[in-house]
Structure formats: C-alpha cells, structure tokens
C-alpha cells in the first residue's frame, strides 16, 4: 500500500512550533497474513441463511 500527499503552505510564514533537531528517525511495521473468520456464526441471525454456503 502506498500513499502520496502534498502539503501546501497557507501563505503565512511562521516559525515552527517545535525545535528542529536534524535527527532522522525510521519506524518499521510488520504485517503477517492470518486466516480470519469474518463471521464467527455461520447462520445469519435474522433470515437464517448460511454464511458458509457460497451458493447463497
């Protein structure tokens, strides 16, 4: 997944509200594929249809 964005200035130049330190910080995240049961119940509570039956 990739996201691109562009931030424009609003025209007024104001000093930053934080102290610029010049440090580069890298953050890493991981994603692990897992099987997940989207519906723990297999029967619909209102109409009684079967969630696990692909023909419905």
GUFILO-927617 format. One record per atom (N, C-alpha, C, O, CB): residue in one letter; atom name; x, y, z. Coordinates in steps of 0.02 Angstrom, whole numbers. Atoms other than C-alpha are relative to their C-alpha. Glycine has a CB too. Layout:
BEGIN
 residu atome     c1     c2     c3
      a    CA      X      Y      Z
...
// end
This chain:
BEGIN
 residu atome     c1     c2     c3
      x     N     43    -58      0
      x    CA      0      0      0
      x     C     45     61      0
      x     O     95     64     37
      x    CB    -49      0     61
      x     N    -40    -61      5
      x    CA     68    171    -46
      x     C    -47     59      3
      x     O   -101     57    -25
      x    CB     43      1    -64
      x     N     39    -62     -3
      x    CA      4    344     -6
      x     C     45     58    -16
      x     O    100     63     11
      x    CB    -33      9     70
      x     N    -37    -60     17
      x    CA     65    504    -83
      x     C    -42     61     17
      x     O   -103     61      7
      x    CB     19      1    -76
      x     N     36    -60    -15
      x    CA     18    676    -24
      x     C     45     60     -7
      x     O    107     53     -5
      x    CB    -30     -2     70
      x     N    -37    -63      8
      x    CA     72    856    -48
      x     C    -31     51     47
      x     O    -92     60     48
      x    CB     -1     24    -74
      x     N     24    -50    -48
      x    CA     58    991     84
      x     C     23     68    -24
      x     O     83     80    -33
      x    CB     26    -15     72
      x     N    -16    -69     20
      x    CA     50   1173     30
      x     C     -1     45     61
      x     O    -36     31    110
      x    CB    -51     26    -52
      x     N      1    -49    -54
      x    CA     87   1320    142
      x     C    -62     44     -7
      x     O    -89     51    -62
      x    CB     64     43      1
      x     N     60    -42      2
      x    CA    -57   1434    187
      x     C     17     72    -16
      x     O    -28    114    -14
      x    CB    -37     -4     67
      x     N    -18    -68     19
      x    CA     39   1590    137
      x     C     36     37     55
      x     O     79     79     40
      x    CB    -60     38    -21
      x     N    -33    -34    -56
      x    CA     92   1649    309
      x     C     60    -41     21
      x     O     55   -101     33
      x    CB    -49     10     59
      x     N    -59     37    -23
      x    CA    268   1605    359
      x     C      7     12     75
      x     O     17     69     97
      x    CB     65     23    -38
      x     N     -6     -4    -72
      x    CA    277   1568    543
      x     C     54    -50     22
      x     O     63   -101    -11
      x    CB    -68    -14     36
      x     N    -52     47    -23
      x    CA    417   1486    641
      x     C    -32    -65     24
      x     O    -89    -64     49
      x    CB     42     31     57
      x     N     29     63    -22
      x    CA    391   1302    681
      x     C    -11      0     75
      x     O     27     32    112
      x    CB     46    -59    -20
      x     N     16      2    -71
      x    CA    314   1264    850
      x     C     43    -50     37
      x     O     35    -59     98
      x    CB    -73    -17     10
      x     N    -44     49    -31
      x    CA    446   1131    884
      x     C     72     16    -19
      x     O     85     50    -68
      x    CB    -19    -72    -21
      x     N    -70    -10     14
      x    CA    634   1134    891
      x     C     24    -53    -50
      x     O     16   -113    -38
      x    CB     42     -4     65
      x     N    -25     46     50
      x    CA    711   1057    735
      x     C     67    -27     24
      x     O    113     11     36
      x    CB      6     35    -69
      x     N    -62     30    -26
      x    CA    844    934    791
      x     C     44    -28    -55
      x     O    104    -38    -44
      x    CB    -17    -55     49
      x     N    -40     29     53
      x    CA    901    864    625
      x     C      9    -75      4
      x     O     46   -103    -35
      x    CB     66     33     -2
      x     N     -5     72     -6
      x    CA    881    684    683
      x     C    -46    -34    -50
      x     O   -103    -12    -61
      x    CB    -16    -22     72
      x     N     42     40     44
      x    CA    817    556    560
      x     C    -23    -60     40
      x     O     17    -96     69
      x    CB     39    -22    -65
      x     N     29     57    -36
      x    CA    701    429    637
      x     C    -34    -46    -50
      x     O    -72    -23    -93
      x    CB    -49     23     55
      x     N     31     49     44
      x    CA    650    270    549
      x     C    -44    -45     43
      x     O    -22    -70     95
      x    CB     53    -42    -40
      x     N     47     43    -35
      x    CA    499    171    605
      x     C    -19    -56    -48
      x     O    -31    -44   -107
      x    CB    -63     39     24
      x     N     17     59     40
      x    CA    460     -4    541
      x     C    -62    -33     29
      x     O    -70    -37     90
      x    CB     60    -49     -4
      x     N     58     39    -21
      x    CA    299   -100    546
      x     C      2    -67    -37
      x     O     34    -73    -89
      x    CB    -67     38    -13
      x     N      2     65     32
      x    CA    265   -280    503
      x     C    -73    -21     -9
      x     O   -116     -2     31
      x    CB     38    -54     41
      x     N     67     27     12
      x    CA    113   -365    431
      x     C      7    -75    -12
      x     O     50    -97    -50
      x    CB    -35     35    -62
      x     N     -1     73      7
      x    CA     80   -551    445
      x     C    -68    -22    -23
      x     O   -119     -4      6
      x    CB     20    -34     68
      x     N     63     25     26
      x    CA    -52   -638    343
      x     C    -28    -53     47
      x     O      8   -100     67
      x    CB      9    -29    -72
      x     N     33     48    -45
      x    CA   -176   -732    452
      x     C    -68    -19    -29
      x     O   -101     22    -62
      x    CB     -9     31     71
      x     N     68     19     16
      x    CA   -333   -832    419
      x     C    -45     31     52
      x     O    -30     28    112
      x    CB     -9    -78     -3
      x     N     44    -34    -47
      x    CA   -477   -738    497
      x     C    -72    -17    -17
      x     O    -92    -14    -75
      x    CB     12     76     -1
      x     N     70     16      9
      x    CA   -657   -789    522
      x     C    -39     65      5
      x     O    -48     93     59
      x    CB    -24    -52     54
      x     N     37    -63      1
      x    CA   -757   -637    468
      x     C    -65     -4     38
      x     O    -90     46     64
      x    CB    -13     21    -71
      x     N     63      9    -34
      x    CA   -913   -709    543
      x     C      4    -63     43
      x     O     -1   -118     16
      x    CB    -59     -4    -50
      x     N     -6     59    -41
      x    CA   -895   -824    693
      x     C    -63    -44     -1
      x     O    -59   -105      9
      x    CB     15     20     71
      x     N     61     39      8
      x    CA  -1076   -877    672
      x     C    -10    -17    -73
      x     O      3     25   -116
      x    CB    -62     39     28
      x     N     11     19     70
      x    CA  -1118   -973    514
      x     C    -71     11    -23
      x     O    -85      8    -83
      x    CB     20    -72    -10
      x     N     70    -12     18
      x    CA  -1305   -938    519
      x     C    -17     73     14
      x     O     -4    100     68
      x    CB    -47    -48     40
      x     N     21    -70     -7
      x    CA  -1374   -763    490
      x     C    -56      4     52
      x     O   -104    -34     48
      x    CB    -25     29    -69
      x     N     49     -1    -55
      x    CA  -1473   -713    647
      x     C    -70     24    -21
      x     O   -118     10     15
      x    CB     25     44     53
      x     N     65    -26     19
      x    CA  -1615   -628    551
      x     C    -35    -45    -50
      x     O    -92    -66    -39
      x    CB      7     70    -29
      x     N     35     39     52
      x    CA  -1651   -727    393
      x     C     17    -74      0
      x     O    -11   -112    -39
      x    CB     16     28    -67
      x     N    -16     71     -5
      x    CA  -1571   -894    441
      x     C     42    -28    -55
      x     O     53    -89    -58
      x    CB    -62    -38      4
      x     N    -42     26     55
      x    CA  -1463   -905    285
      x     C     68    -21     27
      x     O     91      2     80
      x    CB      7     54    -56
      x     N    -63     28    -20
      x    CA  -1299   -998    294
      x     C     56     42    -31
      x     O     61     47    -92
      x    CB      6    -74    -21
      x     N    -57    -40     24
      x    CA  -1144   -885    281
      x     C     52    -41    -37
      x     O     83    -17    -84
      x    CB     33     37     59
      x     N    -53     41     29
      x    CA  -1030  -1029    236
      x     C    -21    -33    -65
      x     O     21    -66    -96
      x    CB     21    -51     49
      x     N     23     29     63
      x    CA  -1136  -1084     87
      x     C     10     50    -56
      x     O    -24    101    -58
      x    CB    -75    -22      4
      x     N    -14    -49     53
      x    CA  -1064   -997    -68
      x     C    -55      8    -51
      x     O    -55     56    -89
      x    CB     64    -18    -35
      x     N     54     -4     49
      x    CA  -1221  -1031   -171
      x     C    -53     52     20
      x     O    -96     69    -20
      x    CB    -33    -68    -10
      x     N     51    -49    -22
      x    CA  -1323   -906    -67
      x     C     24     70     -5
      x     O    -12    117     11
      x    CB    -21    -14     71
// end
